[in-house]
């Protein structure tokens, strides 16, 4: 099993300094998430040969490896120009990932829940082009249901992943999304959701979050009524309401052996301390 850090809270550091900081904290793996100068959100990758070489060099010097690369593109957009652009961006980022010596990418379904059918149709159309590239290059793909995507709930998301029908396309369970993944359930059956994913559960995102459906659904009051906004947090373990005893015990029972990525985003003023704490806790719970 690999314990990785999503270094988003260190994105203000130059790439080489970011990698050295992560190594100094004690992580041996990085999940590379969007950075403006390398892989921006929803735009064409900026990484050129020099930037790729720079990253490869500092990874080699520090002994840190890329566990995965996480781009975000609008490949499920019902707007055809956006969808086509996203497919082009995907193809380039697969190339970059291979150049970096990494064989795993993660992403989200994208699209919008109020246009679920149109978004899913766009998703399947988009998949026709990058899937052969993934397969040819030997790069695996893990997909997660994200709040605000056309598919936000655990079971339908797992079913979508299975429908792709590729052994190298698997499911990512994102702990801070737990209370969205559980759909209309005011609680959250973490054990049941993970077991539903079964052997498709190959990746975790680990951070805490509050149950926005608690207190009769009024823990957070959003205006205007009916707004499509989604709310969740990416906190240190213990700062929210995810049931970590169930979370970790289920993973141990399932003999999870994939990638566990720490993805706390809330504390940039104490990014190092947060990352250190999370590494210690996750290692204690999951490391062999």
C-alpha positions in Angstrom: 0.0 0.0 0.0 1.2 3.6 -0.8 0.5 6.6 1.5 0.7 9.7 -0.6 0.2 13.4 -0.1 -1.8 15.7 -2.4 0.5 18.8 -2.0 -2.2 21.4 -3.0 -1.5 23.3 0.2 2.1 23.7 -0.9 1.2 24.8 -4.5 2.7 28.3 -3.8 6.2 26.7 -3.6 8.2 26.2 -6.7 7.9 22.6 -7.9 11.3 21.4 -6.7 10.9 23.0 -3.3 7.4 21.5 -3.0 8.8 18.0 -3.6 11.7 18.5 -1.1 9.2 19.8 1.5 7.0 16.7 1.1 10.1 14.4 1.3 11.3 16.3 4.4 7.9 15.7 6.1 8.3 12.0 5.5 6.1 11.1 2.6 7.5 8.8 -0.1 4.7 9.3 -2.6 2.9 12.4 -4.1 -0.4 12.5 -5.8 0.2 15.4 -8.3 -2.9 17.7 -8.3 -3.5 20.8 -10.4 -0.8 23.5 -10.4 -1.2 26.6 -12.5 2.2 26.4 -14.1 2.1 22.6 -14.8 -1.5 21.2 -14.9 -4.1 23.9 -14.3 -7.7 23.3 -13.5 -9.8 22.7 -16.7 -7.2 24.1 -19.1 -4.6 22.6 -21.4 -1.5 21.3 -19.5 1.4 23.8 -19.3 4.0 21.1 -18.7 6.7 21.2 -21.4 9.9 19.1 -21.7 11.8 21.3 -19.3 9.2 21.3 -16.6 8.8 17.5 -16.9 12.6 17.1 -16.7 12.8 19.3 -13.6 10.1 17.3 -11.8 11.8 14.0 -12.7 15.1 15.3 -11.5 13.9 16.4 -8.0 11.9 13.2 -7.6 15.0 11.2 -8.4 17.1 13.3 -6.0 14.7 13.0 -3.1 13.6 9.4 -3.6 9.9 10.5 -3.8 7.7 8.8 -6.3 4.5 9.9 -8.0 1.7 7.6 -6.9 -0.7 9.2 -9.3 -1.6 12.3 -11.3 -4.9 14.0 -10.8 -6.1 16.2 -13.7 -9.6 17.8 -13.8 -11.2 18.5 -17.2 -14.7 19.0 -18.4 -15.0 15.8 -20.3 -18.6 15.4 -19.3 -19.7 18.8 -20.4 -22.9 18.8 -22.6 -21.3 21.8 -24.4 -19.6 20.0 -27.2 -16.7 22.5 -27.6 -15.8 22.1 -23.9 -16.0 18.4 -24.2 -13.8 18.2 -27.2 -11.3 20.5 -25.6 -11.2 18.3 -22.4 -10.5 15.2 -24.5 -7.5 17.0 -26.1 -6.3 18.0 -22.6 -6.6 14.5 -21.4 -4.5 13.1 -24.2 -1.7 15.5 -23.5 -1.8 14.9 -19.8 -1.6 11.1 -20.3 1.6 11.8 -22.4 3.0 13.9 -19.6 2.1 11.2 -17.0 4.0 8.6 -19.0 7.0 11.0 -19.4 7.0 11.3 -15.6 7.2 7.6 -15.2 3.8 7.3 -13.5 1.2 4.7 -14.4 -1.9 5.9 -12.5 -4.2 8.8 -13.0 -7.3 9.8 -11.0 -10.1 12.2 -11.8 -13.8 13.0 -11.3 -16.9 12.3 -13.4 -17.5 16.0 -13.9 -20.8 17.3 -15.5 -23.7 18.6 -13.5 -26.5 16.8 -11.6 -29.2 19.0 -13.0 -28.1 17.8 -16.5 -27.3 14.3 -15.5 -28.4 12.4 -18.6 -26.8 14.9 -21.0 -23.6 14.9 -18.9 -23.4 11.1 -18.8 -23.9 10.9 -22.5 -21.0 13.4 -22.9 -18.9 11.3 -20.5 -19.3 8.1 -22.6 -18.6 9.9 -25.8 -15.4 11.4 -24.4 -14.3 8.0 -23.0 -14.1 6.6 -26.6 -10.9 8.5 -27.3 -8.7 8.4 -24.2 -9.5 4.8 -23.2 -7.4 3.4 -26.0 -4.6 5.8 -25.1 -4.7 4.7 -21.4 -4.6 1.1 -22.5 -1.8 1.5 -25.0 0.4 3.5 -22.6 -0.3 1.1 -19.6 -1.8 3.9 -17.5 -4.6 2.9 -15.0 -7.5 5.2 -14.1 -9.4 5.7 -10.8 -12.6 7.7 -10.8 -14.4 9.3 -7.9 -17.9 10.7 -7.5 -17.6 14.4 -6.6 -20.2 16.7 -5.1 -21.7 18.6 -8.0 -20.8 15.9 -10.6 -23.5 14.3 -12.7 -23.0 11.3 -10.5 -22.5 12.1 -6.8 -23.6 8.9 -5.0 -21.5 5.9 -4.1 -23.5 3.0 -5.6 -24.3 4.6 -9.0 -20.7 5.7 -9.2 -19.4 2.2 -8.6 -21.8 0.9 -11.2 -20.5 3.4 -13.7 -17.0 2.4 -13.1 -17.9 -1.3 -13.5 -19.8 -0.4 -16.7 -16.5 0.8 -18.3 -15.6 -2.8 -18.1 -11.8 -2.4 -17.9 -9.8 -4.1 -15.2 -7.5 -1.0 -15.0 -10.4 1.4 -14.4 -11.3 1.4 -10.7 -13.0 3.4 -8.0 -11.7 6.1 -5.6 -13.5 6.5 -2.3 -13.2 10.1 -1.1 -13.7 10.3 2.7 -14.5 14.0 2.9 -17.3 13.4 0.4 -18.8 10.7 2.6 -22.0 12.6 3.4 -22.6 13.3 -0.3 -21.8 9.8 -1.3 -24.5 8.5 1.0 -27.2 10.2 -1.0 -30.5 10.7 0.9 -29.2 8.8 4.0 -28.9 11.3 6.8 -26.1 9.2 8.2 -23.5 7.3 6.2 -22.9 3.6 5.9 -19.2 3.8 5.2 -18.7 0.1 5.6 -21.6 -0.7 3.2 -20.4 1.8 0.6 -16.8 0.5 0.6 -18.0 -3.1 0.5 -20.3 -2.3 -2.5 -17.2 -1.1 -4.3 -15.4 -4.4 -3.4 -12.4 -5.2 -5.6 -12.9 -2.0 -7.5 -11.9 0.1 -4.5 -8.3 0.9 -5.3 -7.8 4.4 -4.1 -8.7 6.6 -1.1 -8.7 10.3 -0.4 -8.4 10.9 3.3 -9.6 14.0 5.1 -12.4 14.8 7.5 -15.7 16.6 6.9 -18.9 17.6 8.7 -22.3 16.0 8.0 -24.1 18.7 6.2 -27.3 16.8 6.6 -27.2 16.7 10.4 -29.5 18.8 12.6 -32.5 18.1 10.5 -30.6 19.3 7.4 -30.1 22.7 8.9 -26.5 22.5 10.0 -25.6 24.7 7.0 -28.2 27.1 5.7 -27.6 28.1 2.1 -29.4 30.9 0.3 -31.4 31.3 -1.8 -33.4 28.2 -1.0 -32.8 25.5 -3.6 -29.4 26.6 -4.5 -27.4 23.9 -6.3 -24.3 24.6 -4.2 -22.5 21.7 -2.5 -20.7 22.0 0.7 -18.0 19.9 2.4 -14.6 20.3 4.0 -11.1 18.7 3.8 -10.1 18.7 7.4 -7.6 16.9 9.6 -8.9 13.5 10.9 -10.8 14.2 14.1 -12.0 17.7 13.1 -15.2 16.5 11.4 -17.7 13.8 11.7 -16.5 10.9 9.5 -16.5 7.7 11.5 -12.8 6.9 11.3 -13.1 3.7 13.4 -15.4 2.2 10.8 -13.5 3.7 7.9 -10.1 2.2 8.9 -11.5 -1.1 10.3 -13.4 -1.7 7.0 -10.2 -1.2 5.0 -8.3 -3.6 7.2 -11.0 -6.2 6.9 -10.9 -5.8 3.1 -7.1 -6.0 3.1 -7.0 -2.7 1.1 -3.7 -2.5 -0.8 -4.1 0.5 -3.1 -3.2 4.1 -2.7 -4.2 6.2 0.3 -3.9 10.0 -0.5 -3.9 12.6 2.3 -5.9 15.5 0.9 -6.4 18.1 3.6 -6.9 21.6 2.1 -8.3 23.7 4.9 -5.1 24.7 6.8 -2.6 26.4 4.5 -1.3 28.4 7.5 -0.3 25.1 9.1 0.2 23.0 6.1 3.3 21.2 7.3 1.9 20.4 10.8 -1.4 19.1 9.2 0.5 16.9 6.7 2.8 15.5 9.5 -0.2 14.7 11.7 -2.1 13.0 8.9 0.9 10.9 7.8 1.4 9.6 11.4 -2.3 8.8 11.8 -2.8 7.1 8.4 0.4 5.1 8.8 -0.7 4.0 12.3 -4.0 2.8 10.9 -3.1 1.3 7.6 0.6 0.7 7.2 1.7 -2.9 7.4 
